[in-house]
């Protein structure tokens, strides 16, 4: 089973390298093979934030995501996509 991080990277990649949280939620929901927990959207948001130096929640590990239009816009991009 893929991790949430891998699912998010895949979703954003398949959505063209940047996407709204709503689109990311829908894409991940469709690709997950297991039942989603009640807090699945919060898990996705938290995973993005802990893997983005744009966020106060960044854990100084993998810097995978960036805020396309600034924090609070709900639009996230994949740093490795070359579109940031």
PDB file with one MODEL, atoms N, CA, C and O in Angstrom:
MODEL        1
ATOM      1  N   UNK A   1       0.846  -1.183   0.000  1.00  0.00           N
ATOM      2  CA  UNK A   1       0.000   0.000   0.000  1.00  0.00           C
ATOM      3  C   UNK A   1       0.894   1.250   0.000  1.00  0.00           C
ATOM      4  O   UNK A   1       1.886   1.322   0.726  1.00  0.00           O
ATOM      5  N   UNK A   2       0.529   2.202  -0.807  1.00  0.00           N
ATOM      6  CA  UNK A   2       1.274   3.455  -0.901  1.00  0.00           C
ATOM      7  C   UNK A   2       1.041   4.309   0.342  1.00  0.00           C
ATOM      8  O   UNK A   2       0.013   4.201   1.011  1.00  0.00           O
ATOM      9  N   UNK A   3       2.016   5.155   0.628  1.00  0.00           N
ATOM     10  CA  UNK A   3       1.872   6.084   1.748  1.00  0.00           C
ATOM     11  C   UNK A   3       1.036   7.276   1.294  1.00  0.00           C
ATOM     12  O   UNK A   3       0.823   7.486   0.100  1.00  0.00           O
ATOM     13  N   UNK A   4       0.565   8.053   2.270  1.00  0.00           N
ATOM     14  CA  UNK A   4      -0.179   9.276   1.929  1.00  0.00           C
ATOM     15  C   UNK A   4       0.706  10.195   1.093  1.00  0.00           C
ATOM     16  O   UNK A   4       0.247  10.786   0.115  1.00  0.00           O
ATOM     17  N   UNK A   5       1.969  10.313   1.479  1.00  0.00           N
ATOM     18  CA  UNK A   5       2.891  11.180   0.750  1.00  0.00           C
ATOM     19  C   UNK A   5       2.997  10.757  -0.717  1.00  0.00           C
ATOM     20  O   UNK A   5       2.916  11.589  -1.620  1.00  0.00           O
ATOM     21  N   UNK A   6       3.177   9.467  -0.939  1.00  0.00           N
ATOM     22  CA  UNK A   6       3.277   8.964  -2.315  1.00  0.00           C
ATOM     23  C   UNK A   6       1.982   9.201  -3.086  1.00  0.00           C
ATOM     24  O   UNK A   6       2.012   9.560  -4.263  1.00  0.00           O
ATOM     25  N   UNK A   7       0.854   9.001  -2.424  1.00  0.00           N
ATOM     26  CA  UNK A   7      -0.436   9.238  -3.081  1.00  0.00           C
ATOM     27  C   UNK A   7      -0.601  10.704  -3.470  1.00  0.00           C
ATOM     28  O   UNK A   7      -1.119  11.008  -4.545  1.00  0.00           O
ATOM     29  N   UNK A   8      -0.164  11.609  -2.602  1.00  0.00           N
ATOM     30  CA  UNK A   8      -0.279  13.045  -2.892  1.00  0.00           C
ATOM     31  C   UNK A   8       0.642  13.434  -4.036  1.00  0.00           C
ATOM     32  O   UNK A   8       0.234  14.170  -4.934  1.00  0.00           O
ATOM     33  N   UNK A   9       1.881  12.950  -4.016  1.00  0.00           N
ATOM     34  CA  UNK A   9       2.823  13.236  -5.106  1.00  0.00           C
ATOM     35  C   UNK A   9       2.244  12.736  -6.424  1.00  0.00           C
ATOM     36  O   UNK A   9       2.272  13.446  -7.429  1.00  0.00           O
ATOM     37  N   UNK A  10       1.725  11.528  -6.420  1.00  0.00           N
ATOM     38  CA  UNK A  10       1.123  10.956  -7.635  1.00  0.00           C
ATOM     39  C   UNK A  10      -0.063  11.798  -8.103  1.00  0.00           C
ATOM     40  O   UNK A  10      -0.190  12.098  -9.290  1.00  0.00           O
ATOM     41  N   UNK A  11      -0.922  12.174  -7.172  1.00  0.00           N
ATOM     42  CA  UNK A  11      -2.116  12.952  -7.519  1.00  0.00           C
ATOM     43  C   UNK A  11      -1.731  14.290  -8.144  1.00  0.00           C
ATOM     44  O   UNK A  11      -2.250  14.655  -9.199  1.00  0.00           O
ATOM     45  N   UNK A  12      -0.835  15.013  -7.507  1.00  0.00           N
ATOM     46  CA  UNK A  12      -0.443  16.331  -8.037  1.00  0.00           C
ATOM     47  C   UNK A  12       0.252  16.167  -9.380  1.00  0.00           C
ATOM     48  O   UNK A  12       0.031  16.958 -10.296  1.00  0.00           O
ATOM     49  N   UNK A  13       1.079  15.158  -9.498  1.00  0.00           N
ATOM     50  CA  UNK A  13       1.758  14.889 -10.764  1.00  0.00           C
ATOM     51  C   UNK A  13       0.745  14.621 -11.879  1.00  0.00           C
ATOM     52  O   UNK A  13       0.863  15.167 -12.976  1.00  0.00           O
ATOM     53  N   UNK A  14      -0.240  13.787 -11.595  1.00  0.00           N
ATOM     54  CA  UNK A  14      -1.262  13.463 -12.598  1.00  0.00           C
ATOM     55  C   UNK A  14      -2.165  14.658 -12.909  1.00  0.00           C
ATOM     56  O   UNK A  14      -2.801  14.703 -13.962  1.00  0.00           O
ATOM     57  N   UNK A  15      -2.218  15.616 -11.998  1.00  0.00           N
ATOM     58  CA  UNK A  15      -3.025  16.825 -12.202  1.00  0.00           C
ATOM     59  C   UNK A  15      -2.207  17.951 -12.850  1.00  0.00           C
ATOM     60  O   UNK A  15      -2.650  19.099 -12.888  1.00  0.00           O
ATOM     61  N   UNK A  16      -1.034  17.623 -13.352  1.00  0.00           N
ATOM     62  CA  UNK A  16      -0.237  18.601 -14.093  1.00  0.00           C
ATOM     63  C   UNK A  16       0.830  19.324 -13.282  1.00  0.00           C
ATOM     64  O   UNK A  16       1.405  20.300 -13.763  1.00  0.00           O
ATOM     65  N   UNK A  17       1.107  18.868 -12.070  1.00  0.00           N
ATOM     66  CA  UNK A  17       2.175  19.464 -11.275  1.00  0.00           C
ATOM     67  C   UNK A  17       1.718  20.488 -10.255  1.00  0.00           C
ATOM     68  O   UNK A  17       2.497  20.891  -9.391  1.00  0.00           O
ATOM     69  N   UNK A  18       0.468  20.915 -10.341  1.00  0.00           N
ATOM     70  CA  UNK A  18      -0.124  21.839  -9.367  1.00  0.00           C
ATOM     71  C   UNK A  18      -1.624  21.625  -9.373  1.00  0.00           C
ATOM     72  O   UNK A  18      -2.218  21.295 -10.399  1.00  0.00           O
ATOM     73  N   UNK A  19      -2.238  21.821  -8.186  1.00  0.00           N
ATOM     74  CA  UNK A  19      -3.675  21.554  -8.098  1.00  0.00           C
ATOM     75  C   UNK A  19      -4.245  22.144  -6.815  1.00  0.00           C
ATOM     76  O   UNK A  19      -3.524  22.427  -5.859  1.00  0.00           O
ATOM     77  N   UNK A  20      -5.555  22.319  -6.828  1.00  0.00           N
ATOM     78  CA  UNK A  20      -6.244  22.777  -5.623  1.00  0.00           C
ATOM     79  C   UNK A  20      -6.352  21.611  -4.649  1.00  0.00           C
ATOM     80  O   UNK A  20      -6.302  20.448  -5.049  1.00  0.00           O
ATOM     81  N   UNK A  21      -6.501  21.932  -3.372  1.00  0.00           N
ATOM     82  CA  UNK A  21      -6.704  20.880  -2.375  1.00  0.00           C
ATOM     83  C   UNK A  21      -7.902  20.020  -2.736  1.00  0.00           C
ATOM     84  O   UNK A  21      -7.849  18.799  -2.586  1.00  0.00           O
ATOM     85  N   UNK A  22      -8.979  20.631  -3.207  1.00  0.00           N
ATOM     86  CA  UNK A  22     -10.174  19.865  -3.570  1.00  0.00           C
ATOM     87  C   UNK A  22      -9.864  18.839  -4.654  1.00  0.00           C
ATOM     88  O   UNK A  22     -10.319  17.697  -4.578  1.00  0.00           O
ATOM     89  N   UNK A  23      -9.087  19.243  -5.669  1.00  0.00           N
ATOM     90  CA  UNK A  23      -8.718  18.301  -6.727  1.00  0.00           C
ATOM     91  C   UNK A  23      -7.788  17.209  -6.213  1.00  0.00           C
ATOM     92  O   UNK A  23      -7.895  16.050  -6.614  1.00  0.00           O
ATOM     93  N   UNK A  24      -6.871  17.590  -5.319  1.00  0.00           N
ATOM     94  CA  UNK A  24      -5.973  16.606  -4.715  1.00  0.00           C
ATOM     95  C   UNK A  24      -6.775  15.601  -3.904  1.00  0.00           C
ATOM     96  O   UNK A  24      -6.539  14.397  -3.998  1.00  0.00           O
ATOM     97  N   UNK A  25      -7.731  16.092  -3.101  1.00  0.00           N
ATOM     98  CA  UNK A  25      -8.583  15.197  -2.313  1.00  0.00           C
ATOM     99  C   UNK A  25      -9.285  14.189  -3.218  1.00  0.00           C
ATOM    100  O   UNK A  25      -9.271  12.989  -2.944  1.00  0.00           O
ATOM    101  N   UNK A  26      -9.889  14.669  -4.278  1.00  0.00           N
ATOM    102  CA  UNK A  26     -10.642  13.774  -5.175  1.00  0.00           C
ATOM    103  C   UNK A  26      -9.747  12.742  -5.829  1.00  0.00           C
ATOM    104  O   UNK A  26     -10.116  11.572  -5.936  1.00  0.00           O
ATOM    105  N   UNK A  27      -8.572  13.167  -6.269  1.00  0.00           N
ATOM    106  CA  UNK A  27      -7.645  12.259  -6.941  1.00  0.00           C
ATOM    107  C   UNK A  27      -7.155  11.187  -5.972  1.00  0.00           C
ATOM    108  O   UNK A  27      -7.136  10.004  -6.311  1.00  0.00           O
ATOM    109  N   UNK A  28      -6.759  11.596  -4.768  1.00  0.00           N
ATOM    110  CA  UNK A  28      -6.279  10.635  -3.769  1.00  0.00           C
ATOM    111  C   UNK A  28      -7.409   9.686  -3.376  1.00  0.00           C
ATOM    112  O   UNK A  28      -7.191   8.482  -3.234  1.00  0.00           O
ATOM    113  N   UNK A  29      -8.600  10.221  -3.202  1.00  0.00           N
ATOM    114  CA  UNK A  29      -9.753   9.392  -2.834  1.00  0.00           C
ATOM    115  C   UNK A  29      -9.971   8.280  -3.857  1.00  0.00           C
ATOM    116  O   UNK A  29     -10.280   7.147  -3.489  1.00  0.00           O
ATOM    117  N   UNK A  30      -9.813   8.600  -5.130  1.00  0.00           N
ATOM    118  CA  UNK A  30     -10.019   7.615  -6.187  1.00  0.00           C
ATOM    119  C   UNK A  30      -8.894   6.593  -6.259  1.00  0.00           C
ATOM    120  O   UNK A  30      -9.123   5.445  -6.640  1.00  0.00           O
ATOM    121  N   UNK A  31      -7.679   6.998  -5.897  1.00  0.00           N
ATOM    122  CA  UNK A  31      -6.555   6.073  -6.048  1.00  0.00           C
ATOM    123  C   UNK A  31      -6.276   5.218  -4.811  1.00  0.00           C
ATOM    124  O   UNK A  31      -5.593   4.199  -4.911  1.00  0.00           O
ATOM    125  N   UNK A  32      -6.789   5.614  -3.659  1.00  0.00           N
ATOM    126  CA  UNK A  32      -6.575   4.817  -2.437  1.00  0.00           C
ATOM    127  C   UNK A  32      -7.356   3.513  -2.530  1.00  0.00           C
ATOM    128  O   UNK A  32      -8.524   3.503  -2.917  1.00  0.00           O
ATOM    129  N   UNK A  33      -6.699   2.415  -2.174  1.00  0.00           N
ATOM    130  CA  UNK A  33      -7.337   1.108  -2.257  1.00  0.00           C
ATOM    131  C   UNK A  33      -7.966   0.677  -0.943  1.00  0.00           C
ATOM    132  O   UNK A  33      -8.667  -0.334  -0.889  1.00  0.00           O
ATOM    133  N   UNK A  34      -7.720   1.433   0.109  1.00  0.00           N
ATOM    134  CA  UNK A  34      -8.276   1.088   1.412  1.00  0.00           C
ATOM    135  C   UNK A  34      -9.343   2.102   1.798  1.00  0.00           C
ATOM    136  O   UNK A  34      -9.440   3.183   1.218  1.00  0.00           O
ATOM    137  N   UNK A  35     -10.142   1.726   2.792  1.00  0.00           N
ATOM    138  CA  UNK A  35     -11.173   2.636   3.289  1.00  0.00           C
ATOM    139  C   UNK A  35     -10.502   3.858   3.909  1.00  0.00           C
ATOM    140  O   UNK A  35      -9.512   3.737   4.631  1.00  0.00           O
ATOM    141  N   UNK A  36     -11.046   5.019   3.621  1.00  0.00           N
ATOM    142  CA  UNK A  36     -10.482   6.260   4.138  1.00  0.00           C
ATOM    143  C   UNK A  36     -10.942   6.520   5.566  1.00  0.00           C
ATOM    144  O   UNK A  36     -12.117   6.341   5.885  1.00  0.00           O
ATOM    145  N   UNK A  37     -10.011   6.943   6.430  1.00  0.00           N
ATOM    146  CA  UNK A  37     -10.427   7.294   7.791  1.00  0.00           C
ATOM    147  C   UNK A  37     -11.225   8.597   7.775  1.00  0.00           C
ATOM    148  O   UNK A  37     -11.199   9.327   6.784  1.00  0.00           O
ATOM    149  N   UNK A  38     -11.927   8.889   8.857  1.00  0.00           N
ATOM    150  CA  UNK A  38     -12.734  10.114   8.915  1.00  0.00           C
ATOM    151  C   UNK A  38     -11.898  11.367   8.692  1.00  0.00           C
ATOM    152  O   UNK A  38     -12.387  12.348   8.132  1.00  0.00           O
ATOM    153  N   UNK A  39     -10.664  11.342   9.118  1.00  0.00           N
ATOM    154  CA  UNK A  39      -9.804  12.535   9.038  1.00  0.00           C
ATOM    155  C   UNK A  39      -8.913  12.555   7.796  1.00  0.00           C
ATOM    156  O   UNK A  39      -7.876  13.220   7.800  1.00  0.00           O
ATOM    157  N   UNK A  40      -9.290  11.850   6.745  1.00  0.00           N
ATOM    158  CA  UNK A  40      -8.410  11.701   5.585  1.00  0.00           C
ATOM    159  C   UNK A  40      -8.035  13.026   4.938  1.00  0.00           C
ATOM    160  O   UNK A  40      -6.901  13.171   4.481  1.00  0.00           O
ATOM    161  N   UNK A  41      -8.933  13.990   4.880  1.00  0.00           N
ATOM    162  CA  UNK A  41      -8.590  15.276   4.279  1.00  0.00           C
ATOM    163  C   UNK A  41      -7.587  16.034   5.146  1.00  0.00           C
ATOM    164  O   UNK A  41      -6.684  16.684   4.619  1.00  0.00           O
ATOM    165  N   UNK A  42      -7.735  15.957   6.455  1.00  0.00           N
ATOM    166  CA  UNK A  42      -6.776  16.592   7.363  1.00  0.00           C
ATOM    167  C   UNK A  42      -5.408  15.909   7.251  1.00  0.00           C
ATOM    168  O   UNK A  42      -4.377  16.573   7.361  1.00  0.00           O
ATOM    169  N   UNK A  43      -5.392  14.609   7.035  1.00  0.00           N
ATOM    170  CA  UNK A  43      -4.135  13.883   6.850  1.00  0.00           C
ATOM    171  C   UNK A  43      -3.433  14.379   5.595  1.00  0.00           C
ATOM    172  O   UNK A  43      -2.222  14.601   5.608  1.00  0.00           O
ATOM    173  N   UNK A  44      -4.172  14.554   4.524  1.00  0.00           N
ATOM    174  CA  UNK A  44      -3.588  15.051   3.276  1.00  0.00           C
ATOM    175  C   UNK A  44      -3.032  16.451   3.473  1.00  0.00           C
ATOM    176  O   UNK A  44      -1.890  16.721   3.101  1.00  0.00           O
ATOM    177  N   UNK A  45      -3.826  17.347   4.055  1.00  0.00           N
ATOM    178  CA  UNK A  45      -3.364  18.723   4.319  1.00  0.00           C
ATOM    179  C   UNK A  45      -2.109  18.731   5.180  1.00  0.00           C
ATOM    180  O   UNK A  45      -1.143  19.434   4.883  1.00  0.00           O
ATOM    181  N   UNK A  46      -2.134  17.944   6.247  1.00  0.00           N
ATOM    182  CA  UNK A  46      -0.997  17.879   7.155  1.00  0.00           C
ATOM    183  C   UNK A  46       0.251  17.323   6.486  1.00  0.00           C
ATOM    184  O   UNK A  46       1.358  17.802   6.730  1.00  0.00           O
ATOM    185  N   UNK A  47       0.073  16.324   5.653  1.00  0.00           N
ATOM    186  CA  UNK A  47       1.207  15.738   4.940  1.00  0.00           C
ATOM    187  C   UNK A  47       1.822  16.757   3.984  1.00  0.00           C
ATOM    188  O   UNK A  47       3.045  16.871   3.898  1.00  0.00           O
ATOM    189  N   UNK A  48       0.989  17.488   3.274  1.00  0.00           N
ATOM    190  CA  UNK A  48       1.495  18.533   2.387  1.00  0.00           C
ATOM    191  C   UNK A  48       2.255  19.578   3.189  1.00  0.00           C
ATOM    192  O   UNK A  48       3.368  19.956   2.823  1.00  0.00           O
ATOM    193  N   UNK A  49       1.662  20.043   4.277  1.00  0.00           N
ATOM    194  CA  UNK A  49       2.269  21.113   5.073  1.00  0.00           C
ATOM    195  C   UNK A  49       3.591  20.685   5.713  1.00  0.00           C
ATOM    196  O   UNK A  49       4.525  21.485   5.770  1.00  0.00           O
ATOM    197  N   UNK A  50       3.692  19.450   6.192  1.00  0.00           N
ATOM    198  CA  UNK A  50       4.941  19.010   6.810  1.00  0.00           C
ATOM    199  C   UNK A  50       6.034  18.739   5.779  1.00  0.00           C
ATOM    200  O   UNK A  50       7.201  18.563   6.132  1.00  0.00           O
ATOM    201  N   UNK A  51       5.650  18.708   4.513  1.00  0.00           N
ATOM    202  CA  UNK A  51       6.617  18.498   3.428  1.00  0.00           C
ATOM    203  C   UNK A  51       6.726  19.727   2.528  1.00  0.00           C
ATOM    204  O   UNK A  51       7.014  19.602   1.337  1.00  0.00           O
ATOM    205  N   UNK A  52       6.498  20.911   3.092  1.00  0.00           N
ATOM    206  CA  UNK A  52       6.612  22.164   2.340  1.00  0.00           C
ATOM    207  C   UNK A  52       7.279  23.236   3.193  1.00  0.00           C
ATOM    208  O   UNK A  52       6.785  23.575   4.268  1.00  0.00           O
ATOM    209  N   UNK A  53       8.396  23.765   2.716  1.00  0.00           N
ATOM    210  CA  UNK A  53       9.085  24.836   3.446  1.00  0.00           C
ATOM    211  C   UNK A  53       8.272  26.130   3.431  1.00  0.00           C
ATOM    212  O   UNK A  53       8.614  27.077   4.140  1.00  0.00           O
ATOM    213  N   UNK A  54       7.219  26.185   2.648  1.00  0.00           N
ATOM    214  CA  UNK A  54       6.327  27.351   2.649  1.00  0.00           C
ATOM    215  C   UNK A  54       5.423  27.361   3.877  1.00  0.00           C
ATOM    216  O   UNK A  54       4.808  28.382   4.186  1.00  0.00           O
ATOM    217  N   UNK A  55       5.338  26.244   4.572  1.00  0.00           N
ATOM    218  CA  UNK A  55       4.418  26.090   5.698  1.00  0.00           C
ATOM    219  C   UNK A  55       5.142  26.188   7.037  1.00  0.00           C
ATOM    220  O   UNK A  55       6.304  25.798   7.153  1.00  0.00           O
ATOM    221  N   UNK A  56       4.453  26.707   8.037  1.00  0.00           N
ATOM    222  CA  UNK A  56       4.996  26.743   9.395  1.00  0.00           C
ATOM    223  C   UNK A  56       5.123  25.335   9.977  1.00  0.00           C
ATOM    224  O   UNK A  56       5.864  25.132  10.939  1.00  0.00           O
ATOM    225  N   UNK A  57       4.418  24.372   9.414  1.00  0.00           N
ATOM    226  CA  UNK A  57       4.445  23.002   9.910  1.00  0.00           C
ATOM    227  C   UNK A  57       5.578  22.168   9.293  1.00  0.00           C
ATOM    228  O   UNK A  57       5.708  20.983   9.601  1.00  0.00           O
ATOM    229  N   UNK A  58       6.384  22.771   8.438  1.00  0.00           N
ATOM    230  CA  UNK A  58       7.472  22.069   7.755  1.00  0.00           C
ATOM    231  C   UNK A  58       8.401  21.410   8.761  1.00  0.00           C
ATOM    232  O   UNK A  58       8.787  22.027   9.754  1.00  0.00           O
ATOM    233  N   UNK A  59       8.760  20.156   8.506  1.00  0.00           N
ATOM    234  CA  UNK A  59       9.587  19.383   9.434  1.00  0.00           C
ATOM    235  C   UNK A  59      11.065  19.340   9.034  1.00  0.00           C
ATOM    236  O   UNK A  59      11.831  18.563   9.605  1.00  0.00           O
ATOM    237  N   UNK A  60      11.471  20.148   8.080  1.00  0.00           N
ATOM    238  CA  UNK A  60      12.876  20.204   7.616  1.00  0.00           C
ATOM    239  C   UNK A  60      13.371  18.884   7.061  1.00  0.00           C
ATOM    240  O   UNK A  60      14.564  18.587   7.121  1.00  0.00           O
ATOM    241  N   UNK A  61      12.473  18.103   6.529  1.00  0.00           N
ATOM    242  CA  UNK A  61      12.867  16.856   5.877  1.00  0.00           C
ATOM    243  C   UNK A  61      12.686  17.049   4.376  1.00  0.00           C
ATOM    244  O   UNK A  61      13.308  17.940   3.796  1.00  0.00           O
ATOM    245  N   UNK A  62      11.879  16.264   3.757  1.00  0.00           N
ATOM    246  CA  UNK A  62      11.656  16.390   2.317  1.00  0.00           C
ATOM    247  C   UNK A  62      10.822  17.634   2.017  1.00  0.00           C
ATOM    248  O   UNK A  62       9.751  17.823   2.593  1.00  0.00           O
ATOM    249  N   UNK A  63      11.310  18.463   1.132  1.00  0.00           N
ATOM    250  CA  UNK A  63      10.613  19.689   0.737  1.00  0.00           C
ATOM    251  C   UNK A  63       9.973  19.430  -0.625  1.00  0.00           C
ATOM    252  O   UNK A  63      10.500  19.847  -1.656  1.00  0.00           O
ATOM    253  N   UNK A  64       8.843  18.746  -0.621  1.00  0.00           N
ATOM    254  CA  UNK A  64       8.230  18.243  -1.845  1.00  0.00           C
ATOM    255  C   UNK A  64       7.234  19.191  -2.502  1.00  0.00           C
ATOM    256  O   UNK A  64       7.073  19.176  -3.722  1.00  0.00           O
ATOM    257  N   UNK A  65       6.564  20.015  -1.699  1.00  0.00           N
ATOM    258  CA  UNK A  65       5.445  20.811  -2.201  1.00  0.00           C
ATOM    259  C   UNK A  65       5.692  22.302  -1.999  1.00  0.00           C
ATOM    260  O   UNK A  65       6.458  22.699  -1.120  1.00  0.00           O
ATOM    261  N   UNK A  66       5.048  23.116  -2.808  1.00  0.00           N
ATOM    262  CA  UNK A  66       5.112  24.565  -2.630  1.00  0.00           C
ATOM    263  C   UNK A  66       3.719  25.156  -2.792  1.00  0.00           C
ATOM    264  O   UNK A  66       2.867  24.610  -3.492  1.00  0.00           O
ATOM    265  N   UNK A  67       3.515  26.276  -2.133  1.00  0.00           N
ATOM    266  CA  UNK A  67       2.238  26.969  -2.230  1.00  0.00           C
ATOM    267  C   UNK A  67       2.273  27.837  -3.481  1.00  0.00           C
ATOM    268  O   UNK A  67       3.061  28.778  -3.568  1.00  0.00           O
ATOM    269  N   UNK A  68       1.425  27.522  -4.441  1.00  0.00           N
ATOM    270  CA  UNK A  68       1.448  28.185  -5.740  1.00  0.00           C
ATOM    271  C   UNK A  68       1.071  29.666  -5.637  1.00  0.00           C
ATOM    272  O   UNK A  68       1.719  30.518  -6.243  1.00  0.00           O
ATOM    273  N   UNK A  69       0.033  29.963  -4.875  1.00  0.00           N
ATOM    274  CA  UNK A  69      -0.466  31.345  -4.787  1.00  0.00           C
ATOM    275  C   UNK A  69      -0.380  31.891  -3.368  1.00  0.00           C
ATOM    276  O   UNK A  69      -1.100  32.830  -3.029  1.00  0.00           O
ATOM    277  N   UNK A  70       0.481  31.324  -2.535  1.00  0.00           N
ATOM    278  CA  UNK A  70       0.636  31.755  -1.159  1.00  0.00           C
ATOM    279  C   UNK A  70      -0.174  30.899  -0.204  1.00  0.00           C
ATOM    280  O   UNK A  70      -1.217  30.352  -0.562  1.00  0.00           O
ATOM    281  N   UNK A  71       0.327  30.795   1.017  1.00  0.00           N
ATOM    282  CA  UNK A  71      -0.344  29.994   2.045  1.00  0.00           C
ATOM    283  C   UNK A  71      -1.770  30.502   2.238  1.00  0.00           C
ATOM    284  O   UNK A  71      -2.019  31.705   2.315  1.00  0.00           O
ATOM    285  N   UNK A  72      -2.680  29.565   2.313  1.00  0.00           N
ATOM    286  CA  UNK A  72      -4.090  29.891   2.485  1.00  0.00           C
ATOM    287  C   UNK A  72      -4.879  29.855   1.186  1.00  0.00           C
ATOM    288  O   UNK A  72      -6.110  29.887   1.204  1.00  0.00           O
ATOM    289  N   UNK A  73      -4.175  29.789   0.057  1.00  0.00           N
ATOM    290  CA  UNK A  73      -4.874  29.770  -1.233  1.00  0.00           C
ATOM    291  C   UNK A  73      -5.444  28.394  -1.556  1.00  0.00           C
ATOM    292  O   UNK A  73      -6.393  28.276  -2.332  1.00  0.00           O
ATOM    293  N   UNK A  74      -4.864  27.353  -0.961  1.00  0.00           N
ATOM    294  CA  UNK A  74      -5.351  26.003  -1.234  1.00  0.00           C
ATOM    295  C   UNK A  74      -4.862  25.440  -2.552  1.00  0.00           C
ATOM    296  O   UNK A  74      -5.399  24.445  -3.039  1.00  0.00           O
ATOM    297  N   UNK A  75      -3.838  26.069  -3.142  1.00  0.00           N
ATOM    298  CA  UNK A  75      -3.266  25.575  -4.395  1.00  0.00           C
ATOM    299  C   UNK A  75      -1.835  25.135  -4.111  1.00  0.00           C
ATOM    300  O   UNK A  75      -1.012  25.924  -3.648  1.00  0.00           O
ATOM    301  N   UNK A  76      -1.551  23.878  -4.390  1.00  0.00           N
ATOM    302  CA  UNK A  76      -0.233  23.318  -4.107  1.00  0.00           C
ATOM    303  C   UNK A  76       0.408  22.767  -5.360  1.00  0.00           C
ATOM    304  O   UNK A  76      -0.266  22.243  -6.247  1.00  0.00           O
ATOM    305  N   UNK A  77       1.731  22.894  -5.420  1.00  0.00           N
ATOM    306  CA  UNK A  77       2.482  22.384  -6.545  1.00  0.00           C
ATOM    307  C   UNK A  77       3.537  21.400  -6.077  1.00  0.00           C
ATOM    308  O   UNK A  77       3.896  21.357  -4.901  1.00  0.00           O
ATOM    309  N   UNK A  78       4.017  20.622  -7.007  1.00  0.00           N
ATOM    310  CA  UNK A  78       5.054  19.636  -6.764  1.00  0.00           C
ATOM    311  C   UNK A  78       6.385  20.260  -7.164  1.00  0.00           C
ATOM    312  O   UNK A  78       6.572  20.605  -8.331  1.00  0.00           O
ATOM    313  N   UNK A  79       7.310  20.413  -6.227  1.00  0.00           N
ATOM    314  CA  UNK A  79       8.580  21.066  -6.516  1.00  0.00           C
ATOM    315  C   UNK A  79       9.342  20.389  -7.639  1.00  0.00           C
ATOM    316  O   UNK A  79       9.946  21.080  -8.460  1.00  0.00           O
ATOM    317  N   UNK A  80       9.339  19.100  -7.707  1.00  0.00           N
ATOM    318  CA  UNK A  80      10.099  18.378  -8.730  1.00  0.00           C
ATOM    319  C   UNK A  80       9.495  18.496 -10.127  1.00  0.00           C
ATOM    320  O   UNK A  80      10.082  18.026 -11.101  1.00  0.00           O
ATOM    321  N   UNK A  81       8.323  19.123 -10.224  1.00  0.00           N
ATOM    322  CA  UNK A  81       7.679  19.234 -11.536  1.00  0.00           C
ATOM    323  C   UNK A  81       8.357  20.266 -12.418  1.00  0.00           C
ATOM    324  O   UNK A  81       8.130  20.305 -13.628  1.00  0.00           O
ATOM    325  N   UNK A  82       9.197  21.109 -11.809  1.00  0.00           N
ATOM    326  CA  UNK A  82       9.869  22.150 -12.574  1.00  0.00           C
ATOM    327  C   UNK A  82       8.979  23.334 -12.881  1.00  0.00           C
ATOM    328  O   UNK A  82       9.371  24.208 -13.654  1.00  0.00           O
ATOM    329  N   UNK A  83       7.781  23.390 -12.292  1.00  0.00           N
ATOM    330  CA  UNK A  83       6.844  24.472 -12.581  1.00  0.00           C
ATOM    331  C   UNK A  83       6.791  25.505 -11.481  1.00  0.00           C
ATOM    332  O   UNK A  83       5.926  26.380 -11.508  1.00  0.00           O
ATOM    333  N   UNK A  84       7.703  25.433 -10.496  1.00  0.00           N
ATOM    334  CA  UNK A  84       7.693  26.410  -9.407  1.00  0.00           C
ATOM    335  C   UNK A  84       8.747  27.460  -9.574  1.00  0.00           C
ATOM    336  O   UNK A  84       8.865  28.355  -8.738  1.00  0.00           O
TER     337      UNK A  84
ENDMDL
END
